[in-house]
Amino acid sequence: MKKEIELSVNGSPYRLSVETGRTLLEVLREDLGLTGTKEGCASGECGACTVLLDGEPVRSCLTLAVDVRGQKVVTIEGVAKNRKPHKLQKTFIDLGAIQCGFCTPGMILVGKALLDKTSEPTEQEIRKTISGNLCRCTGYAKIVKAIKAASRS
C-alpha cells in the first residue's frame, strides 16, 4: 500500500508516494538520490544512516518514511551552505577525522545536533553524543578533536 507524504529535505519541499514499509533511508537514497546517507548495519546499531529529523539525530534505516510526514529532514548533503562546507566538515578534513569516510556523514550530523544545542560541549558530552556511531578506522580521538575544534570556531 502506498501513502502520499510531504516533507522537507535539506530545505526543499517534496511530495512523494511511498510504500508504507519503506524506510526513510531507502527514500533518501533511491527516490531522492541523496546517497551521502549510508546503510551500514540496517538495524540501527552503527549510525551510518543518521539524519536530522526536526533537528534531532535519527537512524533513517529504522524510520519509516510515512512517519516523517510534515517534518524537516537534513542529510549530509544539506549541511554545507552555498557550496561552503559547514565548520564541522572543515574541521573533520583539517584534522584528519576521516579515513574511509563511511561513518563521517553520521558523525557530522550527530556533532551538528550537539553544537546546535551546546556551543562549547565538553569532551565527555562529545563522546556521549558520538557513542552510537561506529567508526572502524580512526579510533575516535580525531573525531572528538574535530567536533571540539568546530565548537570554538
TIMI-631849 format. One record per residue: x, y, z of N, C-alpha, C in turn; residue number from 1. Coordinates in Angstrom, 3 decimals. Example, Ala and Ser with C-alpha at 12.3 -4.5 7.8 and 13.67 -1.06 7.14 Angstrom:
<recs>
REC      n_u      n_v      n_w     ca_u     ca_v     ca_w      c_u      c_v      c_w   k
REC   13.190   -5.690    7.800   12.300   -4.500    7.800   13.200   -3.300    7.800   1
REC   12.850   -2.250    7.080   13.670   -1.060    7.140   12.900    0.030    7.870   2
</recs>
This chain:
<recs>
REC      n_u      n_v      n_w     ca_u     ca_v     ca_w      c_u      c_v      c_w   k
REC    0.838   -1.164    0.000    0.000    0.000    0.000    0.892    1.240    0.000   1
REC    0.502    2.226   -0.795    1.250    3.477   -0.864    0.493    4.589   -0.151   2
REC    1.279    5.524    0.379    0.710    6.716    1.005    1.441    7.936    0.475   3
REC    0.719    9.026    0.381    1.305   10.303   -0.019    1.920   10.956    1.223   4
REC    3.132   11.448    1.066    3.752   12.187    2.162    4.342   13.477    1.623   5
REC    4.346   14.469    2.468    5.024   15.726    2.182    6.046   15.931    3.283   6
REC    7.252   16.314    2.885    8.301   16.580    3.849    9.298   17.542    3.225   7
REC   10.146   18.084    4.073   11.206   18.968    3.617   12.520   18.213    3.782   8
REC   13.305   18.183    2.712   14.622   17.546    2.782   15.651   18.583    2.354   9
REC   16.533   18.914    3.286   17.583   19.907    3.041   17.013   21.228    2.540  10
REC   15.851   21.588    3.085   15.240   22.864    2.752   14.345   22.864    1.527  11
REC   14.266   21.736    0.828   13.409   21.645   -0.352   12.174   20.807   -0.043  12
REC   11.007   21.276   -0.480    9.785   20.503   -0.227    9.649   19.344   -1.215  13
REC    9.127   18.227   -0.723    8.888   17.053   -1.559    7.509   16.508   -1.262  14
REC    6.870   16.025   -2.312    5.615   15.271   -2.186    5.880   13.950   -2.883  15
REC    5.758   12.864   -2.107    6.094   11.541   -2.625    4.993   10.548   -2.313  16
REC    4.881    9.548   -3.164    4.013    8.417   -2.898    4.935    7.257   -2.549  17
REC    4.840    6.777   -1.310    5.764    5.736   -0.855    5.012    4.541   -0.292  18
REC    5.609    3.373   -0.463    5.087    2.158    0.167    5.187    2.343    1.680  19
REC    4.202    1.888    2.407    4.166    2.114    3.846    5.313    1.443    4.591  20
REC    5.928    0.420    4.041    7.020   -0.282    4.708    8.415    0.211    4.351  21
REC    8.492    1.235    3.497    9.821    1.733    3.090   10.401    2.651    4.145  22
REC   11.705    2.534    4.313   12.380    3.376    5.303   12.742    4.729    4.708  23
REC   12.988    5.650    5.605   13.460    6.964    5.183   14.778    6.828    4.437  24
REC   15.647    5.945    4.887   16.924    5.704    4.202   16.696    5.307    2.748  25
REC   15.790    4.386    2.498   15.502    3.948    1.129   14.984    5.103    0.277  26
REC   14.095    5.894    0.824   13.529    7.017    0.077   14.605    8.054   -0.233  27
REC   15.436    8.370    0.749   16.502    9.356    0.527   17.454    8.894   -0.568  28
REC   17.912    7.666   -0.475   18.907    7.159   -1.419   18.311    6.834   -2.789  29
REC   17.210    6.106   -2.797   16.671    5.582   -4.051   15.754    6.560   -4.788  30
REC   14.937    7.289   -4.060   13.983    8.185   -4.712   14.541    9.594   -4.902  31
REC   15.314   10.063   -3.913   15.818   11.436   -3.987   17.282   11.513   -4.418  32
REC   17.957   10.379   -4.527   19.349   10.360   -4.993   20.342   10.947   -4.003  33
REC   19.984   10.996   -2.734   20.867   11.545   -1.703   21.647   10.385   -1.079  34
REC   22.748   10.054   -1.683   23.495    8.854   -1.303   24.550    9.089   -0.226  35
REC   24.630   10.292    0.323   25.556   10.548    1.420   25.156    9.816    2.686  36
REC   23.873    9.557    2.837   23.377    8.775    3.960   23.640    7.313    3.628  37
REC   24.367    6.641    4.500   24.827    5.278    4.216   24.009    4.230    4.951  38
REC   23.922    3.059    4.341   23.365    1.905    5.036   24.521    1.042    5.486  39
REC   24.662    0.915    6.784   25.740    0.099    7.331   25.207   -1.233    7.801  40
REC   24.461   -1.205    8.876   24.010   -2.446    9.509   22.537   -2.754    9.231  41
REC   21.757   -1.757    8.865   20.311   -1.885    8.630   19.542   -2.281    9.896  42
REC   20.170   -2.099   11.056   19.488   -2.437   12.305   19.633   -1.343   13.369  43
REC   20.118   -0.160   12.987   20.206    0.959   13.909   21.388    0.931   14.852  44
REC   22.324    0.042   14.632   23.457   -0.116   15.540   24.671    0.746   15.197  45
REC   24.874    1.069   13.918   26.151    1.687   13.516   26.118    3.200   13.360  46
REC   24.967    3.784   13.078   24.859    5.230   12.938   25.210    5.785   11.576  47
REC   25.586    4.945   10.622   25.958    5.436    9.291   24.779    6.079    8.566  48
REC   23.573    5.713    8.955   22.373    6.230    8.297   21.774    7.443    9.005  49
REC   22.485    8.007    9.956   21.943    9.106   10.751   21.613   10.323    9.894  50
REC   20.431   10.869   10.124   20.000   12.143    9.549   19.399   12.951   10.696  51
REC   19.160   14.222   10.443   18.485   15.049   11.436   17.015   15.159   11.052  52
REC   16.155   14.891   12.002   14.720   14.991   11.802   14.234   16.056   12.771  53
REC   13.839   17.193   12.203   13.481   18.358   13.023   14.586   18.666   14.034  54
REC   15.830   18.546   13.581   16.993   18.902   14.389   17.538   17.803   15.280  55
REC   16.848   16.677   15.363   17.281   15.580   16.220   17.843   14.428   15.385  56
REC   18.957   13.843   15.822   19.509   12.705   15.084   18.588   11.484   15.175  57
REC   18.347   10.849   14.033   17.575    9.608   13.981   18.264    8.637   13.034  58
REC   18.002    7.376   13.243   18.504    6.326   12.359   17.500    6.168   11.221  59
REC   17.879    6.584   10.035   16.944    6.544    8.909   16.650    5.115    8.458  60
REC   17.493    4.150    8.836   17.226    2.753    8.476   16.101    2.167    9.320  61
REC   15.791    2.793   10.446   14.728    2.315   11.339   13.481    3.187   11.286  62
REC   13.540    4.278   10.544   12.446    5.243   10.498   11.639    5.032    9.223  63
REC   10.371    4.776    9.376    9.523    4.620    8.195    9.289    5.987    7.561  64
REC    9.352    6.025    6.253    9.171    7.292    5.532    7.803    7.907    5.822  65
REC    6.784    7.087    5.961    5.445    7.626    6.225    5.358    8.303    7.591  66
REC    6.282    7.990    8.476    6.270    8.592    9.815    6.928    9.969    9.868  67
REC    7.487   10.436    8.760    8.142   11.748    8.762    7.325   12.804    8.019  68
REC    6.073   12.496    7.774    5.191   13.455    7.105    5.228   14.804    7.803  69
REC    5.442   15.861    7.017    5.399   17.218    7.541    6.630   17.639    8.321  70
REC    7.643   16.807    8.360    8.828   17.127    9.149    9.979   17.584    8.249  71
REC   11.025   18.098    8.905   12.199   18.594    8.202   13.347   17.611    8.386  72
REC   13.872   17.133    7.259   14.984   16.195    7.258   16.224   16.923    6.744  73
REC   17.340   16.728    7.433   18.622   17.236    6.952   19.551   16.041    6.809  74
REC   20.118   15.907    5.611   21.109   14.870    5.339   22.476   15.550    5.248  75
REC   23.504   14.761    5.081   24.853   15.334    4.963   24.929   16.299    3.783  76
REC   24.151   16.052    2.744   24.158   16.957    1.587   23.602   18.331    1.925  77
REC   22.813   18.430    2.985   22.202   19.693    3.355   22.967   20.477    4.411  78
REC   24.102   19.959    4.838   24.866   20.629    5.895   25.650   21.819    5.352  79
REC   26.272   21.674    4.211   27.011   22.785    3.587   26.004   23.827    3.094  80
REC   26.400   25.070    3.115   25.538   26.151    2.633   26.265   26.927    1.543  81
REC   25.565   27.136    0.428   26.126   27.888   -0.707   27.494   27.355   -1.131  82
REC   27.591   26.026   -1.169   28.832   25.340   -1.583   29.997   25.561   -0.623  83
REC   29.696   26.102    0.544   30.719   26.323    1.559   30.535   25.271    2.648  84
REC   31.580   24.496    2.945   31.443   23.445    3.953   31.061   24.008    5.319  85
REC   30.265   23.260    6.037   29.940   23.585    7.425   31.235   23.497    8.233  86
REC   31.313   24.216    9.325   32.542   24.218   10.131   32.925   22.814   10.590  87
REC   31.961   21.943   10.815   32.286   20.557   11.179   32.936   19.827   10.016  88
REC   32.406   20.011    8.831   33.018   19.370    7.663   34.456   19.843    7.487  89
REC   34.660   21.129    7.682   36.004   21.691    7.534   36.952   21.137    8.593  90
REC   36.532   21.091    9.857   37.435   20.590   10.898   37.683   19.092   10.738  91
REC   36.705   18.333   10.271   36.942   16.909   10.029   38.047   16.728    8.988  92
REC   38.012   17.541    7.952   39.044   17.462    6.904   40.380   17.963    7.440  93
REC   40.359   19.142    8.049   41.601   19.760    8.522   42.329   18.913    9.558  94
REC   41.579   18.224   10.410   42.194   17.455   11.490   42.289   15.960   11.192  95
REC   41.979   15.578    9.974   42.107   14.173    9.588   41.164   13.254   10.335  96
REC   39.956   13.728   10.621   38.983   12.925   11.362   38.208   11.989   10.439  97
REC   38.707   11.808    9.255   38.090   10.878    8.309   39.164    9.945    7.790  98
REC   38.759    8.756    7.488   39.680    7.842    6.837   38.929    7.224    5.674  99
REC   38.170    6.180    5.906   37.404    5.630    4.788   36.204    6.515    4.467 100
REC   35.697    7.256    5.465   34.600    8.191    5.254   33.210    7.616    5.408 101
REC   33.088    6.327    5.627   31.763    5.712    5.698   30.945    6.235    6.875 102
REC   31.580    6.433    8.021   30.866    6.903    9.204   30.737    8.422    9.248 103
REC   31.482    9.115    8.415   31.600   10.565    8.508   30.259   11.301    8.426 104
REC   29.369   10.982    7.496   28.096   11.713    7.477   27.343   11.623    8.800 105
REC   27.254   10.427    9.360   26.559   10.262   10.636   27.254   10.992   11.768 106
REC   28.574   10.924   11.796   29.335   11.626   12.843   29.126   13.134   12.745 107
REC   29.162   13.657   11.543   28.977   15.100   11.361   27.571   15.519   11.776 108
REC   26.572   14.719   11.435   25.200   15.087   11.784   24.941   15.009   13.284 109
REC   25.464   14.000   13.979   25.268   13.988   15.442   26.066   15.115   16.079 110
REC   27.251   15.416   15.523   28.043   16.539   16.018   27.336   17.864   15.808 111
REC   26.709   18.021   14.656   25.960   19.254   14.365   24.795   19.415   15.330 112
REC   24.065   18.329   15.570   22.936   18.407   16.509   23.424   18.825   17.891 113
REC   24.567   18.302   18.310   25.136   18.681   19.606   25.515   20.155   19.613 114
REC   26.228   20.604   18.586   26.673   22.003   18.540   25.511   22.981   18.392 115
REC   24.428   22.536   17.783   23.248   23.391   17.676   22.614   23.629   19.046 116
REC   22.847   22.708   19.990   22.273   22.827   21.332   23.269   23.348   22.360 117
REC   24.531   22.998   22.180   25.570   23.317   23.165   26.746   23.930   22.424 118
REC   26.985   25.202   22.614   28.023   25.876   21.825   29.438   25.394   22.152 119
REC   29.687   25.024   23.399   31.027   24.539   23.766   30.905   23.263   24.599 120
REC   30.635   22.139   23.933   30.474   20.896   24.680   31.799   20.408   25.265 121
REC   31.688   19.663   26.347   32.877   19.055   26.941   33.251   17.818   26.135 122
REC   34.457   17.327   26.367   34.872   16.095   25.689   33.931   14.952   26.056 123
REC   33.510   14.894   27.297   32.592   13.844   27.739   31.257   13.936   26.990 124
REC   30.742   15.158   26.808   29.488   15.330   26.071   29.652   14.899   24.613 125
REC   30.792   15.231   24.035   31.051   14.831   22.647   31.123   13.316   22.549 126
REC   31.861   12.687   23.431   31.992   11.226   23.410   30.636   10.539   23.597 127
REC   29.821   11.079   24.480   28.484   10.517   24.688   27.647   10.665   23.418 128
REC   27.738   11.823   22.790   26.966   12.090   21.577   27.329   11.146   20.441 129
REC   28.617   10.878   20.249   29.026   10.022   19.132   29.035    8.537   19.491 130
REC   28.699    8.212   20.732   28.819    6.823   21.186   27.961    5.840   20.399 131
REC   26.907    6.292   19.776   26.070    5.407   18.975   26.494    5.294   17.527 132
REC   27.581    5.945   17.173   28.079    5.915   15.800   29.408    5.173   15.777 133
REC   29.456    4.120   15.003   30.662    3.298   14.953   31.621    3.757   13.859 134
REC   32.896    3.758   14.194   33.963    4.053   13.237   34.981    2.929   13.342 135
REC   35.313    2.358   12.219   36.263    1.251   12.220   37.680    1.707   11.909 136
REC   37.867    2.986   11.615   39.175    3.426   11.127   39.951    4.363   12.046 137
REC   39.287    5.387   12.588   40.039    6.486   13.198   40.326    6.358   14.682 138
REC   39.636    5.477   15.378   39.846    5.388   16.815   39.171    6.496   17.596 139
REC   38.355    7.311   16.978   37.515    8.338   17.596   38.248    9.582   18.103 140
REC   39.518    9.504   18.424   40.223   10.654   19.011   40.160   11.873   18.092 141
REC   40.404   11.673   16.803   40.376   12.806   15.872   38.962   13.319   15.650 142
REC   37.996   12.444   15.745   36.603   12.863   15.593   36.210   13.765   16.764 143
REC   36.551   13.355   17.963   36.272   14.166   19.152   36.985   15.508   19.040 144
REC   38.234   15.470   18.629   39.024   16.697   18.487   38.399   17.636   17.441 145
REC   37.918   17.075   16.347   37.313   17.893   15.292   36.018   18.547   15.757 146
REC   35.185   17.815   16.478   33.939   18.391   16.984   34.261   19.495   17.993 147
REC   35.238   19.245   18.846   35.645   20.256   19.837   36.173   21.505   19.124 148
REC   37.013   21.314   18.104   37.565   22.447   17.357   36.455   23.235   16.650 149
REC   35.463   22.545   16.123   34.362   23.231   15.457   33.554   24.063   16.444 150
REC   33.504   23.616   17.689   32.751   24.372   18.685   33.424   25.696   19.014 151
REC   34.709   25.774   18.763   35.453   27.000   19.063   35.527   27.931   17.868 152
REC   35.102   27.467   16.704   35.236   28.324   15.505   33.968   29.086   15.202 153
</recs>
